[in-house]
Amino acid sequence: MKNVLIIVDTSRASGRKFLVGVEKYTSAFTNWQVFIKPPDYLPDIIPEMSSWYNMENIDGILARDAIKTENILKSKKPIVINDTQREFIPQTSTIVTASLMIGEMAAEYFLGLGFRDFGFCGFQGLSWSQKRLQGYAQTLADKGVSNIYEYKEGVDSKYQNEAGRKNITSWLKELPRPVCIFACNDDRAISILEACKIAGLSVPEEVAVLGVDNDELICNLSSPPLSSIELNFEKAGFLAAQHLDQLMQDTTEHEIIDVEPTDIAVRQSTNIFAIDDKEIINAIIFLRKNYPKPIQVEDVVDVTCLSRRELERRFRKYFKRTINKEIQELRIKMIKKMLLNSNDSICNIAKHIRFTDPEHFSRYFKNATGLSPLQFRRSMRIND
């Protein structure tokens, strides 16, 4: 039996989701004796609770957002770790968020809402924050957007105190409106929402805000409720536990475990179309309501007073893609949700969204994603 120490911050949903994935692996594949870091309200001087610092009897460690990272690394035990201050630790298996992909998803989402002015609020001192900006900026640049309004503040600044809120408020007041702001995480996004209140700016009508992590409690308690990018922490927890198991058996080398974005939980903070073209708004509303059906471009044209050529021209102006591409992206997102959130067969999913046969459905999905529906489901779910 292996003795495994788990040190995970459970104050946020990401840590709890990570532990769910760990539990799914351990309950199915191991007989570990698990030791959990004692709660913070118990002082380390209590003998019964200080034994977790003694690494002599520990065979492996899973750590996420650990305060005592340096002490843990000194143990020389097999470790899988995530440190929010450092993405990569030499000679150590690390858990890393796919930050470029996160930034890309944020940019595509805001482009789909018709925004033409884009902001970013992150931390200059953290590499994962800067990579999210990089993915965001590159995707926008590919669509012809060269100017991004970035709020520049280091990780050590106390952005939640009065001075920090004033700085963000001043920045917001200088931005063109309407503007969309991608925040590097939910905590940062909440600070933007609070600053909007101070500045007297309406959300989402003047400022739309998107966070990352989708901590549902935090997002729903914010005012207004915060839209946020969901990350697959549960799968990362499963893979981290699996990898630690292999490290303790000396059957693998150090590796990187990615935490990938899966979806955007849309709430009031981005519930708006930043478009002043009535015909385009009609087209978008029709698309959002009817994309689960096998609609064609002509169906979209029919709800407007424009010719197909003119509608396509205006659509490209606002969204940097064709109407057909928009239909495909909406349907692919829907299919991904169905594949991940249900155990329904591929055949039944194809019938539900009115494909003529499963083969046509599979070709459609693979042409768009590079994976068959079954391959996608297996790659994203830990139980298959």
N, C-alpha and C positions, 0 to 999 in steps of 0.2 A: 504494500500500500504506500502510495506517495503522499507526502505532506505538502500541501500547496497553500501559499499565502496569497490572499486576494486583497488588494488595496485599491478601492474604487470610490470616487466621490459620487455619492448617491443623491446629492442635493439637486441635481438636474436630471431630467428624463433620459438624457443620453447615457449617463452612467447606469441607470436602472435598466435601460434596454440592453446595454452591453452585458450586464449580469444575467439577463434572461437568456441570451445566446450562450454564455458560459455554462449556465445550468443545463441547457438542452444538450450540450456535448457531454458534460460530466455525468449526467443521469443515465445517458445511453451507452457511454463508451468507457467509463473509468470507475474505479472504486477509491478515488482520492479522499484523503482526510483534509477538509478545507478549513483554513483559519482565516477569519475576517478581521480586518482592522477594527478595534473597538471604537465606539462612538466618541465624538469629540468632547462630550460632556464628562467623560471619565478621564481623570488625569493619568498621565503615564506613570506616576510614581506608585500607583496601586499595583502590588506585586502580581495579582492574578491577571492584570491586564497588560503588563509590560513584557510578557514572555514572547509576544509576537515580534519584538525587536531582535530576539535571539535567533539567528539564522542557522545555528548548528543543526537543528532538527528539521529544517525546511528543505524540500527537494526542488521546488520551483516557485516562481513568483509571477503573478499577473498584476500589473499596476497600471492604473489610468488616472491621470490628473493627480499624481502623488506629490505631496509637498516635499517629502524626504527622498527625492529621486537619487541624489548623490549617495546617501547612506545605503539605499537599496542596491545600487550598482556595485558598491564595495563588497557585497556579499559573495560575488563570483558564482552565484547560482544561476541555473537556466532562468531566463527572464524574458517575458514579453511585456513591453511597456509603451505607454503613450504619455508623453510629456508635452503640455500645451506651450511650454517655453521653447522647446526644441523639437523639430520634426524628426531628425535622424540622429541616432546616438551610435557612434562607432562600435562595431563588434557586438551589437545588441539587436535583437528582433524588435521592431517598432511598429506601432499602429499609427497610420497616417491618413488623414482625410484627403480625398481626391479633390483638392482645392481648385485646380484648373477646371475640372468638370463642373464644380459648384458654380464658379463664376460664369461659365458658358450657359448653364441652365438659367441663371438669373437674367443674363442679357437677352436670351431668346424669349423669356417670359415677358419682359418689359417691352421688347420690340413687338410682341404679339398684342400688346395693349395700345400700341400706336404712339408711344412716347418718342419725343425727339430730343429731350434734354435729360441727361443721365448723371446721377451722382453716386459716390461711393464713400462709405464711412467705415474705417477699419482701424487697425493698430499698425503703425509703422515698424514697431519693434518685433513683430511676430511674423515669421516666414509664411505660415499658412494663410494669414490675412493678406499678405502681399500677393500670394499666388492666386487667391480668389479675385483680387483686383486684376491681376494679369489675365486670367481667363475671361473675365468680364470685359476688359478693355479690348482684348484681341478679337473676341466675337463681335463686339460693336464695330471695331475697325474693319472687319471683313464685310460688314453691312454698310460701310461708308460713314460711320460715326467716328470722328477723330477727337472730339473734345469731351472729356469727362470731368465733372466737378468733384474733386477729391478733398475730403476733410482730412487734414494732416495733423495727427496727434500721436505721440508715443504711447507705448503700453504702460509706462510708469505714471502717466498723468491721471489724476483723480477725476475722470470725466463725469462721475456721478455727483461731485460736490457742486456748490453754487457757481464757482468760477468756471468749471468745465461745462456746465449747462449754458452759461452765458456765451462761452466761446462757440458752442455748437449753434446756439440761437442766432448769433451774429452771422455765422456762415450761412444758415438757412435763409435769412432775410436777403442775402445778396444773390441768391440763385434765381434763375428765370423760372416762371411758373406757367403751366404745370410741370413738375419735375418728378422723376422717380429716383429713389435712393436705395441702393443695395447695401445693406449693412453686413459686416463680416460674420456676425452671429446674432442670436436673439437678444442678448444683453445689450449689445451695441444698438440694435434696432429700437429697443425700449427707450434708450437715451435720446434717440431721434424723435420718437413720439412725444416724449416729455418736453423736449425743446420746441417742438411745433406748438404745443399748448402755450408756452411762454411767449412765442413769437406771434401768436394769434393766427397761425396758419391752419387751414382745414385739411384733414386727412380723410380720404385720399384725394379730394377735389383739387387741392393745390400741391400737396406733397404725398406721393405714394411710397410706402416703405415695405421692404422685404427683408426678412432675417434668415438665419440658418440654424438648424438643429430641430425645429418644430417641437419644442417643449410645450405640450398642449396646455398645461396649467398656466405657464407664464404667458403664452400667446393669447389665451382666452381671457386672462385677467387684465391684460393691457387695454388701454382705451385710446383708439378703437382696437378691437381684436387684431392681432398681428398675423399677416401672411408669412409663411416660413418654408424653407426648403427642408424636406425630410431626408435624413441620412440613415443608412442601413447599419446602425450600431449593433443590432441584434446579430446580424450575420457576422460582423467583425468580432463580436464576443465569442461566437461559436468557433470561428477560424483561429482566433487567438488561443483558445483553450486546446484546440486540436494541435496547433503548432507547439505549444508548451509541452504537451504530452509527448510529442515526437522529440523535442529537445531533451527532455528528461530521459528518454530511451536512447539518446545519442544516435538517432536515425535521420537527422536532418541538419542543415546549416541555418544560419541566421537569415531572415527574410523580412520583407515589408508586407504588412497587412493593410489593405486599403479599406477605408470607409467611404462608400460611394453614395452620391445623391440618388434618390429614387423617385421623388415626386415633389410637387409644391402644394402645400395645404393653403388654399386660398381663403382668406378672411377679409374683413372690411378694409384693412389698411391698403389694399391694392384693388378694391372692387370698383374699378372705373375704366372707361375708355378715354384716353387722352387725344380725342379726335374731334375736330369741328366740322366734319363733313357728314351731313345727314344721311346721304346715300350709303356711305361706307359703314356708318353705324348700323343702318338697317341690314346691310349685308352681314356684318359681324354678329349681330343679334340672331339672325337666321341661322348662321353657321353654328353658333354656340348651342342653339336649341335643337338642331336637326342633324348634327354630324354623326350620331349613332346610326342613322339611316343611310342607305346607299345613295346619297345625293350626288348630283353632278354640278358642274360650274353653271350650266344653264339654269338650274333651279335657283341658284344664288342671284343670277342676273334678273330673274323674274320678279324678285321682291324689291327691285330698285327701278328707277326711271331712266337708267343709263343703258347704253349699248354694251355689249360684252367687251369690246375693245376699250371703251372709256372706263368701265368698271375695273378692268384688269390694270389699266394705267394708274388709276388712283390707288388701287390696292397695293401695287408695287411701291408707290410713293410712300405710303404709310408703313407697310409691313416688310418691305424688301424681299417679298416672295410672291409667287402666283397664288391665285385662289385655290387651284388644285393642290398645291403644296400645303396650304393651310388645312384643307380638308384631310389630307393624308396625315399631317402631324397630329391633328386632333383625334383622329381615329386610332393612330398608333398609341398615343397616350392612354386612350380608353382601353385598348387591348392589353397593354402592359398591366394596368390596374386589375383587369379581370384575371389575367394569368397569375398575378401575385396574390390577390386577395380571395381567390376561390380555388376549390379543388375540382371545378368543373372540367370535363374533358375538352380537348382541343376541338373535337367535332361539335360539341354542344355550344362552345363559344362561337365557332364559325356560324352555326345556325342562328344563334341569338342576334348577331349583327348582320344577318342576311347575306352571307357569302353563299355562292352557288354550291360550293363543295369545299371540304377541308383542304384539299390540295391547293386550290386557288387562294384560300385564306393564308396558308403557310407560305406560298410564294410571295404574296403581298407583304407579309410581315418580314420575311427574310430580305426582300429587296430593300426595305426601309431601314432595317436594323443590322443586317449581316448575320443574324441568328434565326434559326427556326423558332416557332413558339415554344416548343418543348425545351430546346437548348436555353432560351431566355429564362424560362421558369426554373430550370435546374441551376442556372448560374446565379440567380438572385435569392433562391430559397434554400434554407439550410437543412430542410427535412427530406429533400428529394434525393 
